[in-house]
Amino acid sequence: MFNSGQYRAKAAEYKAHGQKTDNPNEVREFRHLERTFSEMADNEEWVEHNHDKIVLGTTNDQGVVG
């Protein structure tokens, strides 16, 4: 699993790729990937700062969370 810094580095990498192309489809895809990895970084950062607030479910004998 990545940490928030690794997700942010990947987002920056995709941003740089998007700035190097003139192909509209590639620009759109790189922007999408940049946003996706930025959102994952935000989510991972939240988990890092709020791990004590997370409620984990229990599983039954069949592995179903309930």
PDBQT receptor file of N, H, CA, C and O in Angstrom, charges set to zero:
ATOM      1  N   MET A   1       0.843  -1.179   0.000  1.00  0.00    +0.000 N 
ATOM      2  CA  MET A   1       0.000   0.000   0.000  1.00  0.00    +0.000 C 
ATOM      3  C   MET A   1       0.888   1.241   0.000  1.00  0.00    +0.000 C 
ATOM      4  O   MET A   1       1.926   1.272   0.661  1.00  0.00    +0.000 OA
ATOM      5  N   PHE A   2       0.485   2.231  -0.723  1.00  0.00    +0.000 N 
ATOM      6  H   PHE A   2      -0.359   2.207  -1.260  1.00  0.00    +0.000 HD
ATOM      7  CA  PHE A   2       1.212   3.500  -0.794  1.00  0.00    +0.000 C 
ATOM      8  C   PHE A   2       0.894   4.350   0.429  1.00  0.00    +0.000 C 
ATOM      9  O   PHE A   2      -0.139   4.165   1.072  1.00  0.00    +0.000 OA
ATOM     10  N   ASN A   3       1.785   5.279   0.744  1.00  0.00    +0.000 N 
ATOM     11  H   ASN A   3       2.624   5.429   0.222  1.00  0.00    +0.000 HD
ATOM     12  CA  ASN A   3       1.449   6.293   1.739  1.00  0.00    +0.000 C 
ATOM     13  C   ASN A   3       1.073   7.568   0.994  1.00  0.00    +0.000 C 
ATOM     14  O   ASN A   3       1.203   7.630  -0.229  1.00  0.00    +0.000 OA
ATOM     15  N   SER A   4       0.616   8.571   1.705  1.00  0.00    +0.000 N 
ATOM     16  H   SER A   4       0.510   8.521   2.698  1.00  0.00    +0.000 HD
ATOM     17  CA  SER A   4       0.114   9.780   1.050  1.00  0.00    +0.000 C 
ATOM     18  C   SER A   4       1.192  10.477   0.223  1.00  0.00    +0.000 C 
ATOM     19  O   SER A   4       0.899  11.024  -0.839  1.00  0.00    +0.000 OA
ATOM     20  N   GLY A   5       2.427  10.461   0.697  1.00  0.00    +0.000 N 
ATOM     21  H   GLY A   5       2.666  10.016   1.560  1.00  0.00    +0.000 HD
ATOM     22  CA  GLY A   5       3.518  11.084  -0.051  1.00  0.00    +0.000 C 
ATOM     23  C   GLY A   5       3.773  10.401  -1.382  1.00  0.00    +0.000 C 
ATOM     24  O   GLY A   5       4.064  11.059  -2.381  1.00  0.00    +0.000 OA
ATOM     25  N   GLN A   6       3.665   9.077  -1.392  1.00  0.00    +0.000 N 
ATOM     26  H   GLN A   6       3.429   8.542  -0.581  1.00  0.00    +0.000 HD
ATOM     27  CA  GLN A   6       3.866   8.332  -2.636  1.00  0.00    +0.000 C 
ATOM     28  C   GLN A   6       2.738   8.620  -3.628  1.00  0.00    +0.000 C 
ATOM     29  O   GLN A   6       2.983   8.748  -4.828  1.00  0.00    +0.000 OA
ATOM     30  N   TYR A   7       1.505   8.723  -3.130  1.00  0.00    +0.000 N 
ATOM     31  H   TYR A   7       1.306   8.619  -2.156  1.00  0.00    +0.000 HD
ATOM     32  CA  TYR A   7       0.386   9.074  -4.009  1.00  0.00    +0.000 C 
ATOM     33  C   TYR A   7       0.584  10.481  -4.585  1.00  0.00    +0.000 C 
ATOM     34  O   TYR A   7       0.325  10.711  -5.766  1.00  0.00    +0.000 OA
ATOM     35  N   ARG A   8       1.038  11.409  -3.759  1.00  0.00    +0.000 N 
ATOM     36  H   ARG A   8       1.249  11.222  -2.800  1.00  0.00    +0.000 HD
ATOM     37  CA  ARG A   8       1.261  12.778  -4.237  1.00  0.00    +0.000 C 
ATOM     38  C   ARG A   8       2.387  12.823  -5.276  1.00  0.00    +0.000 C 
ATOM     39  O   ARG A   8       2.309  13.579  -6.245  1.00  0.00    +0.000 OA
ATOM     40  N   ALA A   9       3.421  12.021  -5.075  1.00  0.00    +0.000 N 
ATOM     41  H   ALA A   9       3.484  11.408  -4.287  1.00  0.00    +0.000 HD
ATOM     42  CA  ALA A   9       4.510  11.961  -6.051  1.00  0.00    +0.000 C 
ATOM     43  C   ALA A   9       4.001  11.422  -7.388  1.00  0.00    +0.000 C 
ATOM     44  O   ALA A   9       4.385  11.920  -8.446  1.00  0.00    +0.000 OA
ATOM     45  N   LYS A  10       3.145  10.414  -7.341  1.00  0.00    +0.000 N 
ATOM     46  H   LYS A  10       2.833  10.009  -6.481  1.00  0.00    +0.000 HD
ATOM     47  CA  LYS A  10       2.579   9.861  -8.566  1.00  0.00    +0.000 C 
ATOM     48  C   LYS A  10       1.679  10.894  -9.249  1.00  0.00    +0.000 C 
ATOM     49  O   LYS A  10       1.698  11.011 -10.474  1.00  0.00    +0.000 OA
ATOM     50  N   ALA A  11       0.902  11.635  -8.479  1.00  0.00    +0.000 N 
ATOM     51  H   ALA A  11       0.887  11.539  -7.484  1.00  0.00    +0.000 HD
ATOM     52  CA  ALA A  11       0.057  12.687  -9.048  1.00  0.00    +0.000 C 
ATOM     53  C   ALA A  11       0.923  13.742  -9.735  1.00  0.00    +0.000 C 
ATOM     54  O   ALA A  11       0.581  14.206 -10.823  1.00  0.00    +0.000 OA
ATOM     55  N   ALA A  12       2.029  14.122  -9.119  1.00  0.00    +0.000 N 
ATOM     56  H   ALA A  12       2.306  13.745  -8.235  1.00  0.00    +0.000 HD
ATOM     57  CA  ALA A  12       2.928  15.110  -9.717  1.00  0.00    +0.000 C 
ATOM     58  C   ALA A  12       3.549  14.569 -11.000  1.00  0.00    +0.000 C 
ATOM     59  O   ALA A  12       3.755  15.312 -11.960  1.00  0.00    +0.000 OA
ATOM     60  N   GLU A  13       3.843  13.285 -11.012  1.00  0.00    +0.000 N 
ATOM     61  H   GLU A  13       3.676  12.681 -10.232  1.00  0.00    +0.000 HD
ATOM     62  CA  GLU A  13       4.394  12.654 -12.212  1.00  0.00    +0.000 C 
ATOM     63  C   GLU A  13       3.401  12.730 -13.372  1.00  0.00    +0.000 C 
ATOM     64  O   GLU A  13       3.780  13.050 -14.499  1.00  0.00    +0.000 OA
ATOM     65  N   TYR A  14       2.135  12.438 -13.093  1.00  0.00    +0.000 N 
ATOM     66  H   TYR A  14       1.827  12.178 -12.177  1.00  0.00    +0.000 HD
ATOM     67  CA  TYR A  14       1.120  12.500 -14.143  1.00  0.00    +0.000 C 
ATOM     68  C   TYR A  14       0.871  13.940 -14.593  1.00  0.00    +0.000 C 
ATOM     69  O   TYR A  14       0.598  14.184 -15.769  1.00  0.00    +0.000 OA
ATOM     70  N   LYS A  15       0.963  14.888 -13.669  1.00  0.00    +0.000 N 
ATOM     71  H   LYS A  15       1.185  14.690 -12.714  1.00  0.00    +0.000 HD
ATOM     72  CA  LYS A  15       0.814  16.291 -14.035  1.00  0.00    +0.000 C 
ATOM     73  C   LYS A  15       1.918  16.694 -15.011  1.00  0.00    +0.000 C 
ATOM     74  O   LYS A  15       1.660  17.375 -16.004  1.00  0.00    +0.000 OA
ATOM     75  N   ALA A  16       3.143  16.270 -14.723  1.00  0.00    +0.000 N 
ATOM     76  H   ALA A  16       3.353  15.717 -13.917  1.00  0.00    +0.000 HD
ATOM     77  CA  ALA A  16       4.274  16.582 -15.598  1.00  0.00    +0.000 C 
ATOM     78  C   ALA A  16       4.089  15.955 -16.978  1.00  0.00    +0.000 C 
ATOM     79  O   ALA A  16       4.382  16.586 -17.993  1.00  0.00    +0.000 OA
ATOM     80  N   HIS A  17       3.605  14.716 -17.014  1.00  0.00    +0.000 N 
ATOM     81  H   HIS A  17       3.367  14.204 -16.189  1.00  0.00    +0.000 HD
ATOM     82  CA  HIS A  17       3.346  14.061 -18.299  1.00  0.00    +0.000 C 
ATOM     83  C   HIS A  17       2.302  14.850 -19.098  1.00  0.00    +0.000 C 
ATOM     84  O   HIS A  17       2.445  15.037 -20.307  1.00  0.00    +0.000 OA
ATOM     85  N   GLY A  18       1.270  15.302 -18.419  1.00  0.00    +0.000 N 
ATOM     86  H   GLY A  18       1.155  15.151 -17.437  1.00  0.00    +0.000 HD
ATOM     87  CA  GLY A  18       0.211  16.055 -19.081  1.00  0.00    +0.000 C 
ATOM     88  C   GLY A  18       0.693  17.377 -19.657  1.00  0.00    +0.000 C 
ATOM     89  O   GLY A  18       0.156  17.858 -20.655  1.00  0.00    +0.000 OA
ATOM     90  N   GLN A  19       1.697  17.961 -19.034  1.00  0.00    +0.000 N 
ATOM     91  H   GLN A  19       2.134  17.570 -18.224  1.00  0.00    +0.000 HD
ATOM     92  CA  GLN A  19       2.236  19.228 -19.511  1.00  0.00    +0.000 C 
ATOM     93  C   GLN A  19       3.180  19.058 -20.698  1.00  0.00    +0.000 C 
ATOM     94  O   GLN A  19       3.540  20.032 -21.359  1.00  0.00    +0.000 OA
ATOM     95  N   LYS A  20       3.579  17.810 -20.965  1.00  0.00    +0.000 N 
ATOM     96  H   LYS A  20       3.286  17.018 -20.428  1.00  0.00    +0.000 HD
ATOM     97  CA  LYS A  20       4.529  17.545 -22.047  1.00  0.00    +0.000 C 
ATOM     98  C   LYS A  20       3.858  17.117 -23.348  1.00  0.00    +0.000 C 
ATOM     99  O   LYS A  20       4.547  16.925 -24.350  1.00  0.00    +0.000 OA
ATOM    100  N   THR A  21       2.552  16.965 -23.364  1.00  0.00    +0.000 N 
ATOM    101  H   THR A  21       1.992  17.121 -22.550  1.00  0.00    +0.000 HD
ATOM    102  CA  THR A  21       1.879  16.488 -24.563  1.00  0.00    +0.000 C 
ATOM    103  C   THR A  21       0.868  17.511 -25.072  1.00  0.00    +0.000 C 
ATOM    104  O   THR A  21       0.307  18.299 -24.310  1.00  0.00    +0.000 OA
ATOM    105  N   ASP A  22       0.661  17.472 -26.367  1.00  0.00    +0.000 N 
ATOM    106  H   ASP A  22       1.117  16.833 -26.986  1.00  0.00    +0.000 HD
ATOM    107  CA  ASP A  22      -0.354  18.323 -26.984  1.00  0.00    +0.000 C 
ATOM    108  C   ASP A  22      -1.585  17.513 -27.392  1.00  0.00    +0.000 C 
ATOM    109  O   ASP A  22      -2.580  18.070 -27.856  1.00  0.00    +0.000 OA
ATOM    110  N   ASN A  23      -1.507  16.219 -27.217  1.00  0.00    +0.000 N 
ATOM    111  H   ASN A  23      -0.699  15.767 -26.840  1.00  0.00    +0.000 HD
ATOM    112  CA  ASN A  23      -2.615  15.339 -27.580  1.00  0.00    +0.000 C 
ATOM    113  C   ASN A  23      -3.746  15.516 -26.562  1.00  0.00    +0.000 C 
ATOM    114  O   ASN A  23      -3.561  15.211 -25.384  1.00  0.00    +0.000 OA
ATOM    115  N   PRO A  24      -4.913  16.004 -26.996  1.00  0.00    +0.000 N 
ATOM    116  CA  PRO A  24      -6.009  16.269 -26.049  1.00  0.00    +0.000 C 
ATOM    117  C   PRO A  24      -6.456  15.027 -25.256  1.00  0.00    +0.000 C 
ATOM    118  O   PRO A  24      -6.813  15.137 -24.083  1.00  0.00    +0.000 OA
ATOM    119  N   ASN A  25      -6.435  13.864 -25.891  1.00  0.00    +0.000 N 
ATOM    120  H   ASN A  25      -6.144  13.775 -26.843  1.00  0.00    +0.000 HD
ATOM    121  CA  ASN A  25      -6.824  12.642 -25.172  1.00  0.00    +0.000 C 
ATOM    122  C   ASN A  25      -5.821  12.301 -24.078  1.00  0.00    +0.000 C 
ATOM    123  O   ASN A  25      -6.203  11.886 -22.984  1.00  0.00    +0.000 OA
ATOM    124  N   GLU A  26      -4.542  12.475 -24.377  1.00  0.00    +0.000 N 
ATOM    125  H   GLU A  26      -4.232  12.812 -25.266  1.00  0.00    +0.000 HD
ATOM    126  CA  GLU A  26      -3.522  12.214 -23.371  1.00  0.00    +0.000 C 
ATOM    127  C   GLU A  26      -3.593  13.239 -22.244  1.00  0.00    +0.000 C 
ATOM    128  O   GLU A  26      -3.456  12.879 -21.075  1.00  0.00    +0.000 OA
ATOM    129  N   VAL A  27      -3.802  14.500 -22.575  1.00  0.00    +0.000 N 
ATOM    130  H   VAL A  27      -3.912  14.793 -23.525  1.00  0.00    +0.000 HD
ATOM    131  CA  VAL A  27      -3.931  15.540 -21.552  1.00  0.00    +0.000 C 
ATOM    132  C   VAL A  27      -5.077  15.207 -20.612  1.00  0.00    +0.000 C 
ATOM    133  O   VAL A  27      -4.942  15.296 -19.392  1.00  0.00    +0.000 OA
ATOM    134  N   ARG A  28      -6.212  14.820 -21.197  1.00  0.00    +0.000 N 
ATOM    135  H   ARG A  28      -6.322  14.748 -22.189  1.00  0.00    +0.000 HD
ATOM    136  CA  ARG A  28      -7.392  14.466 -20.402  1.00  0.00    +0.000 C 
ATOM    137  C   ARG A  28      -7.106  13.263 -19.503  1.00  0.00    +0.000 C 
ATOM    138  O   ARG A  28      -7.482  13.264 -18.331  1.00  0.00    +0.000 OA
ATOM    139  N   GLU A  29      -6.446  12.242 -20.042  1.00  0.00    +0.000 N 
ATOM    140  H   GLU A  29      -6.140  12.242 -20.994  1.00  0.00    +0.000 HD
ATOM    141  CA  GLU A  29      -6.137  11.045 -19.255  1.00  0.00    +0.000 C 
ATOM    142  C   GLU A  29      -5.149  11.356 -18.129  1.00  0.00    +0.000 C 
ATOM    143  O   GLU A  29      -5.326  10.892 -17.003  1.00  0.00    +0.000 OA
ATOM    144  N   PHE A  30      -4.113  12.136 -18.430  1.00  0.00    +0.000 N 
ATOM    145  H   PHE A  30      -3.969  12.513 -19.345  1.00  0.00    +0.000 HD
ATOM    146  CA  PHE A  30      -3.140  12.482 -17.390  1.00  0.00    +0.000 C 
ATOM    147  C   PHE A  30      -3.772  13.346 -16.299  1.00  0.00    +0.000 C 
ATOM    148  O   PHE A  30      -3.444  13.193 -15.122  1.00  0.00    +0.000 OA
ATOM    149  N   ARG A  31      -4.670  14.246 -16.675  1.00  0.00    +0.000 N 
ATOM    150  H   ARG A  31      -4.937  14.370 -17.631  1.00  0.00    +0.000 HD
ATOM    151  CA  ARG A  31      -5.374  15.053 -15.659  1.00  0.00    +0.000 C 
ATOM    152  C   ARG A  31      -6.252  14.171 -14.784  1.00  0.00    +0.000 C 
ATOM    153  O   ARG A  31      -6.334  14.359 -13.570  1.00  0.00    +0.000 OA
ATOM    154  N   HIS A  32      -6.904  13.210 -15.419  1.00  0.00    +0.000 N 
ATOM    155  H   HIS A  32      -6.838  13.057 -16.405  1.00  0.00    +0.000 HD
ATOM    156  CA  HIS A  32      -7.739  12.265 -14.660  1.00  0.00    +0.000 C 
ATOM    157  C   HIS A  32      -6.871  11.483 -13.667  1.00  0.00    +0.000 C 
ATOM    158  O   HIS A  32      -7.234  11.340 -12.499  1.00  0.00    +0.000 OA
ATOM    159  N   LEU A  33      -5.732  10.982 -14.132  1.00  0.00    +0.000 N 
ATOM    160  H   LEU A  33      -5.437  11.098 -15.081  1.00  0.00    +0.000 HD
ATOM    161  CA  LEU A  33      -4.838  10.231 -13.249  1.00  0.00    +0.000 C 
ATOM    162  C   LEU A  33      -4.281  11.113 -12.141  1.00  0.00    +0.000 C 
ATOM    163  O   LEU A  33      -4.153  10.673 -10.999  1.00  0.00    +0.000 OA
ATOM    164  N   GLU A  34      -3.948  12.356 -12.477  1.00  0.00    +0.000 N 
ATOM    165  H   GLU A  34      -4.052  12.713 -13.405  1.00  0.00    +0.000 HD
ATOM    166  CA  GLU A  34      -3.467  13.284 -11.453  1.00  0.00    +0.000 C 
ATOM    167  C   GLU A  34      -4.518  13.491 -10.368  1.00  0.00    +0.000 C 
ATOM    168  O   GLU A  34      -4.210  13.427  -9.178  1.00  0.00    +0.000 OA
ATOM    169  N   ARG A  35      -5.772  13.742 -10.785  1.00  0.00    +0.000 N 
ATOM    170  H   ARG A  35      -6.022  13.794 -11.752  1.00  0.00    +0.000 HD
ATOM    171  CA  ARG A  35      -6.857  13.933  -9.809  1.00  0.00    +0.000 C 
ATOM    172  C   ARG A  35      -7.076  12.680  -8.971  1.00  0.00    +0.000 C 
ATOM    173  O   ARG A  35      -7.263  12.759  -7.756  1.00  0.00    +0.000 OA
ATOM    174  N   THR A  36      -7.052  11.524  -9.626  1.00  0.00    +0.000 N 
ATOM    175  H   THR A  36      -6.900  11.459 -10.612  1.00  0.00    +0.000 HD
ATOM    176  CA  THR A  36      -7.274  10.261  -8.920  1.00  0.00    +0.000 C 
ATOM    177  C   THR A  36      -6.220  10.047  -7.838  1.00  0.00    +0.000 C 
ATOM    178  O   THR A  36      -6.551   9.724  -6.697  1.00  0.00    +0.000 OA
ATOM    179  N   PHE A  37      -4.951  10.227  -8.197  1.00  0.00    +0.000 N 
ATOM    180  H   PHE A  37      -4.682  10.489  -9.124  1.00  0.00    +0.000 HD
ATOM    181  CA  PHE A  37      -3.889  10.012  -7.221  1.00  0.00    +0.000 C 
ATOM    182  C   PHE A  37      -3.887  11.090  -6.141  1.00  0.00    +0.000 C 
ATOM    183  O   PHE A  37      -3.518  10.810  -5.000  1.00  0.00    +0.000 OA
ATOM    184  N   SER A  38      -4.287  12.309  -6.476  1.00  0.00    +0.000 N 
ATOM    185  H   SER A  38      -4.586  12.536  -7.402  1.00  0.00    +0.000 HD
ATOM    186  CA  SER A  38      -4.413  13.354  -5.452  1.00  0.00    +0.000 C 
ATOM    187  C   SER A  38      -5.512  13.010  -4.462  1.00  0.00    +0.000 C 
ATOM    188  O   SER A  38      -5.354  13.217  -3.259  1.00  0.00    +0.000 OA
ATOM    189  N   GLU A  39      -6.625  12.487  -4.962  1.00  0.00    +0.000 N 
ATOM    190  H   GLU A  39      -6.754  12.319  -5.940  1.00  0.00    +0.000 HD
ATOM    191  CA  GLU A  39      -7.716  12.076  -4.076  1.00  0.00    +0.000 C 
ATOM    192  C   GLU A  39      -7.287  10.913  -3.191  1.00  0.00    +0.000 C 
ATOM    193  O   GLU A  39      -7.618  10.880  -2.006  1.00  0.00    +0.000 OA
ATOM    194  N   MET A  40      -6.552   9.960  -3.759  1.00  0.00    +0.000 N 
ATOM    195  H   MET A  40      -6.283   9.988  -4.721  1.00  0.00    +0.000 HD
ATOM    196  CA  MET A  40      -6.070   8.839  -2.942  1.00  0.00    +0.000 C 
ATOM    197  C   MET A  40      -5.097   9.334  -1.880  1.00  0.00    +0.000 C 
ATOM    198  O   MET A  40      -5.084   8.818  -0.762  1.00  0.00    +0.000 OA
ATOM    199  N   ALA A  41      -4.278  10.336  -2.220  1.00  0.00    +0.000 N 
ATOM    200  H   ALA A  41      -4.288  10.755  -3.128  1.00  0.00    +0.000 HD
ATOM    201  CA  ALA A  41      -3.365  10.920  -1.232  1.00  0.00    +0.000 C 
ATOM    202  C   ALA A  41      -4.149  11.578  -0.107  1.00  0.00    +0.000 C 
ATOM    203  O   ALA A  41      -3.821  11.414   1.068  1.00  0.00    +0.000 OA
ATOM    204  N   ASP A  42      -5.194  12.327  -0.475  1.00  0.00    +0.000 N 
ATOM    205  H   ASP A  42      -5.461  12.460  -1.429  1.00  0.00    +0.000 HD
ATOM    206  CA  ASP A  42      -6.038  12.960   0.544  1.00  0.00    +0.000 C 
ATOM    207  C   ASP A  42      -6.667  11.916   1.452  1.00  0.00    +0.000 C 
ATOM    208  O   ASP A  42      -6.686  12.077   2.672  1.00  0.00    +0.000 OA
ATOM    209  N   ASN A  43      -7.180  10.845   0.858  1.00  0.00    +0.000 N 
ATOM    210  H   ASN A  43      -7.165  10.713  -0.133  1.00  0.00    +0.000 HD
ATOM    211  CA  ASN A  43      -7.814   9.782   1.643  1.00  0.00    +0.000 C 
ATOM    212  C   ASN A  43      -6.810   9.095   2.562  1.00  0.00    +0.000 C 
ATOM    213  O   ASN A  43      -7.101   8.853   3.733  1.00  0.00    +0.000 OA
ATOM    214  N   GLU A  44      -5.646   8.785   2.040  1.00  0.00    +0.000 N 
ATOM    215  H   GLU A  44      -5.410   8.981   1.088  1.00  0.00    +0.000 HD
ATOM    216  CA  GLU A  44      -4.625   8.122   2.844  1.00  0.00    +0.000 C 
ATOM    217  C   GLU A  44      -4.151   9.034   3.969  1.00  0.00    +0.000 C 
ATOM    218  O   GLU A  44      -3.903   8.573   5.083  1.00  0.00    +0.000 OA
ATOM    219  N   GLU A  45      -4.026  10.316   3.681  1.00  0.00    +0.000 N 
ATOM    220  H   GLU A  45      -4.228  10.691   2.776  1.00  0.00    +0.000 HD
ATOM    221  CA  GLU A  45      -3.634  11.280   4.711  1.00  0.00    +0.000 C 
ATOM    222  C   GLU A  45      -4.686  11.335   5.818  1.00  0.00    +0.000 C 
ATOM    223  O   GLU A  45      -4.349  11.419   6.999  1.00  0.00    +0.000 OA
ATOM    224  N   TRP A  46      -5.966  11.289   5.430  1.00  0.00    +0.000 N 
ATOM    225  H   TRP A  46      -6.240  11.222   4.470  1.00  0.00    +0.000 HD
ATOM    226  CA  TRP A  46      -7.027  11.299   6.431  1.00  0.00    +0.000 C 
ATOM    227  C   TRP A  46      -6.899  10.064   7.324  1.00  0.00    +0.000 C 
ATOM    228  O   TRP A  46      -7.006  10.160   8.546  1.00  0.00    +0.000 OA
ATOM    229  N   VAL A  47      -6.671   8.917   6.712  1.00  0.00    +0.000 N 
ATOM    230  H   VAL A  47      -6.584   8.839   5.719  1.00  0.00    +0.000 HD
ATOM    231  CA  VAL A  47      -6.534   7.678   7.490  1.00  0.00    +0.000 C 
ATOM    232  C   VAL A  47      -5.332   7.778   8.425  1.00  0.00    +0.000 C 
ATOM    233  O   VAL A  47      -5.406   7.370   9.584  1.00  0.00    +0.000 OA
ATOM    234  N   GLU A  48      -4.223   8.323   7.917  1.00  0.00    +0.000 N 
ATOM    235  H   GLU A  48      -4.163   8.654   6.975  1.00  0.00    +0.000 HD
ATOM    236  CA  GLU A  48      -3.026   8.474   8.744  1.00  0.00    +0.000 C 
ATOM    237  C   GLU A  48      -3.300   9.332   9.983  1.00  0.00    +0.000 C 
ATOM    238  O   GLU A  48      -2.758   9.068  11.056  1.00  0.00    +0.000 OA
ATOM    239  N   HIS A  49      -4.142  10.359   9.829  1.00  0.00    +0.000 N 
ATOM    240  H   HIS A  49      -4.582  10.573   8.957  1.00  0.00    +0.000 HD
ATOM    241  CA  HIS A  49      -4.412  11.276  10.938  1.00  0.00    +0.000 C 
ATOM    242  C   HIS A  49      -5.617  10.868  11.790  1.00  0.00    +0.000 C 
ATOM    243  O   HIS A  49      -5.807  11.398  12.884  1.00  0.00    +0.000 OA
ATOM    244  N   ASN A  50      -6.422   9.940  11.301  1.00  0.00    +0.000 N 
ATOM    245  H   ASN A  50      -6.267   9.509  10.412  1.00  0.00    +0.000 HD
ATOM    246  CA  ASN A  50      -7.652   9.587  12.006  1.00  0.00    +0.000 C 
ATOM    247  C   ASN A  50      -7.813   8.085  12.222  1.00  0.00    +0.000 C 
ATOM    248  O   ASN A  50      -8.931   7.597  12.387  1.00  0.00    +0.000 OA
ATOM    249  N   HIS A  51      -6.703   7.353  12.222  1.00  0.00    +0.000 N 
ATOM    250  H   HIS A  51      -5.795   7.749  12.088  1.00  0.00    +0.000 HD
ATOM    251  CA  HIS A  51      -6.793   5.901  12.361  1.00  0.00    +0.000 C 
ATOM    252  C   HIS A  51      -7.488   5.482  13.648  1.00  0.00    +0.000 C 
ATOM    253  O   HIS A  51      -8.069   4.399  13.713  1.00  0.00    +0.000 OA
ATOM    254  N   ASP A  52      -7.437   6.319  14.662  1.00  0.00    +0.000 N 
ATOM    255  H   ASP A  52      -6.965   7.199  14.610  1.00  0.00    +0.000 HD
ATOM    256  CA  ASP A  52      -8.075   5.996  15.935  1.00  0.00    +0.000 C 
ATOM    257  C   ASP A  52      -9.594   6.169  15.886  1.00  0.00    +0.000 C 
ATOM    258  O   ASP A  52     -10.289   5.770  16.821  1.00  0.00    +0.000 OA
ATOM    259  N   LYS A  53     -10.119   6.762  14.803  1.00  0.00    +0.000 N 
ATOM    260  H   LYS A  53      -9.555   7.086  14.044  1.00  0.00    +0.000 HD
ATOM    261  CA  LYS A  53     -11.562   6.996  14.686  1.00  0.00    +0.000 C 
ATOM    262  C   LYS A  53     -12.242   5.968  13.785  1.00  0.00    +0.000 C 
ATOM    263  O   LYS A  53     -13.464   5.986  13.630  1.00  0.00    +0.000 OA
ATOM    264  N   ILE A  54     -11.455   5.077  13.194  1.00  0.00    +0.000 N 
ATOM    265  H   ILE A  54     -10.463   5.063  13.319  1.00  0.00    +0.000 HD
ATOM    266  CA  ILE A  54     -11.995   4.102  12.258  1.00  0.00    +0.000 C 
ATOM    267  C   ILE A  54     -12.618   2.950  13.027  1.00  0.00    +0.000 C 
ATOM    268  O   ILE A  54     -12.007   2.399  13.943  1.00  0.00    +0.000 OA
ATOM    269  N   VAL A  55     -13.832   2.593  12.651  1.00  0.00    +0.000 N 
ATOM    270  H   VAL A  55     -14.329   3.041  11.907  1.00  0.00    +0.000 HD
ATOM    271  CA  VAL A  55     -14.533   1.479  13.267  1.00  0.00    +0.000 C 
ATOM    272  C   VAL A  55     -14.460   0.301  12.304  1.00  0.00    +0.000 C 
ATOM    273  O   VAL A  55     -14.900   0.398  11.159  1.00  0.00    +0.000 OA
ATOM    274  N   LEU A  56     -13.906  -0.801  12.770  1.00  0.00    +0.000 N 
ATOM    275  H   LEU A  56     -13.548  -0.880  13.700  1.00  0.00    +0.000 HD
ATOM    276  CA  LEU A  56     -13.792  -1.985  11.940  1.00  0.00    +0.000 C 
ATOM    277  C   LEU A  56     -14.964  -2.911  12.220  1.00  0.00    +0.000 C 
ATOM    278  O   LEU A  56     -15.365  -3.103  13.368  1.00  0.00    +0.000 OA
ATOM    279  N   GLY A  57     -15.501  -3.476  11.160  1.00  0.00    +0.000 N 
ATOM    280  H   GLY A  57     -15.175  -3.320  10.228  1.00  0.00    +0.000 HD
ATOM    281  CA  GLY A  57     -16.594  -4.429  11.311  1.00  0.00    +0.000 C 
ATOM    282  C   GLY A  57     -16.066  -5.794  11.692  1.00  0.00    +0.000 C 
ATOM    283  O   GLY A  57     -14.872  -6.064  11.568  1.00  0.00    +0.000 OA
ATOM    284  N   THR A  58     -16.949  -6.645  12.152  1.00  0.00    +0.000 N 
ATOM    285  H   THR A  58     -17.919  -6.425  12.253  1.00  0.00    +0.000 HD
ATOM    286  CA  THR A  58     -16.587  -8.017  12.463  1.00  0.00    +0.000 C 
ATOM    287  C   THR A  58     -17.097  -8.912  11.348  1.00  0.00    +0.000 C 
ATOM    288  O   THR A  58     -18.002  -8.532  10.605  1.00  0.00    +0.000 OA
ATOM    289  N   THR A  59     -16.529 -10.082  11.231  1.00  0.00    +0.000 N 
ATOM    290  H   THR A  59     -15.794 -10.391  11.834  1.00  0.00    +0.000 HD
ATOM    291  CA  THR A  59     -16.973 -11.034  10.212  1.00  0.00    +0.000 C 
ATOM    292  C   THR A  59     -17.584 -12.248  10.889  1.00  0.00    +0.000 C 
ATOM    293  O   THR A  59     -17.210 -12.624  12.000  1.00  0.00    +0.000 OA
ATOM    294  N   ASN A  60     -18.552 -12.859  10.173  1.00  0.00    +0.000 N 
ATOM    295  H   ASN A  60     -18.856 -12.553   9.270  1.00  0.00    +0.000 HD
ATOM    296  CA  ASN A  60     -19.126 -14.093  10.695  1.00  0.00    +0.000 C 
ATOM    297  C   ASN A  60     -18.348 -15.281  10.144  1.00  0.00    +0.000 C 
ATOM    298  O   ASN A  60     -17.312 -15.087   9.509  1.00  0.00    +0.000 OA
ATOM    299  N   ASP A  61     -18.812 -16.487  10.365  1.00  0.00    +0.000 N 
ATOM    300  H   ASP A  61     -19.654 -16.645  10.880  1.00  0.00    +0.000 HD
ATOM    301  CA  ASP A  61     -18.102 -17.695   9.937  1.00  0.00    +0.000 C 
ATOM    302  C   ASP A  61     -17.917 -17.765   8.427  1.00  0.00    +0.000 C 
ATOM    303  O   ASP A  61     -16.983 -18.407   7.949  1.00  0.00    +0.000 OA
ATOM    304  N   GLN A  62     -18.798 -17.110   7.670  1.00  0.00    +0.000 N 
ATOM    305  H   GLN A  62     -19.558 -16.588   8.058  1.00  0.00    +0.000 HD
ATOM    306  CA  GLN A  62     -18.698 -17.122   6.213  1.00  0.00    +0.000 C 
ATOM    307  C   GLN A  62     -17.854 -15.963   5.686  1.00  0.00    +0.000 C 
ATOM    308  O   GLN A  62     -17.738 -15.804   4.471  1.00  0.00    +0.000 OA
ATOM    309  N   GLY A  63     -17.267 -15.159   6.554  1.00  0.00    +0.000 N 
ATOM    310  H   GLY A  63     -17.361 -15.288   7.541  1.00  0.00    +0.000 HD
ATOM    311  CA  GLY A  63     -16.431 -14.052   6.146  1.00  0.00    +0.000 C 
ATOM    312  C   GLY A  63     -17.210 -12.805   5.766  1.00  0.00    +0.000 C 
ATOM    313  O   GLY A  63     -16.644 -11.881   5.182  1.00  0.00    +0.000 OA
ATOM    314  N   VAL A  64     -18.504 -12.760   6.086  1.00  0.00    +0.000 N 
ATOM    315  H   VAL A  64     -18.964 -13.511   6.560  1.00  0.00    +0.000 HD
ATOM    316  CA  VAL A  64     -19.341 -11.619   5.755  1.00  0.00    +0.000 C 
ATOM    317  C   VAL A  64     -19.232 -10.584   6.858  1.00  0.00    +0.000 C 
ATOM    318  O   VAL A  64     -19.389 -10.898   8.038  1.00  0.00    +0.000 OA
ATOM    319  N   VAL A  65     -18.961  -9.348   6.467  1.00  0.00    +0.000 N 
ATOM    320  H   VAL A  65     -18.833  -9.093   5.508  1.00  0.00    +0.000 HD
ATOM    321  CA  VAL A  65     -18.862  -8.262   7.441  1.00  0.00    +0.000 C 
ATOM    322  C   VAL A  65     -20.259  -7.884   7.876  1.00  0.00    +0.000 C 
ATOM    323  O   VAL A  65     -21.167  -7.774   7.051  1.00  0.00    +0.000 OA
ATOM    324  N   GLY A  66     -20.432  -7.685   9.168  1.00  0.00    +0.000 N 
ATOM    325  H   GLY A  66     -19.694  -7.774   9.838  1.00  0.00    +0.000 HD
ATOM    326  CA  GLY A  66     -21.754  -7.322   9.659  1.00  0.00    +0.000 C 
ATOM    327  C   GLY A  66     -21.723  -6.536  10.910  1.00  0.00    +0.000 C 
ATOM    328  O   GLY A  66     -22.775  -6.164  11.431  1.00  0.00    +0.000 OA
TER     329      GLY A  66
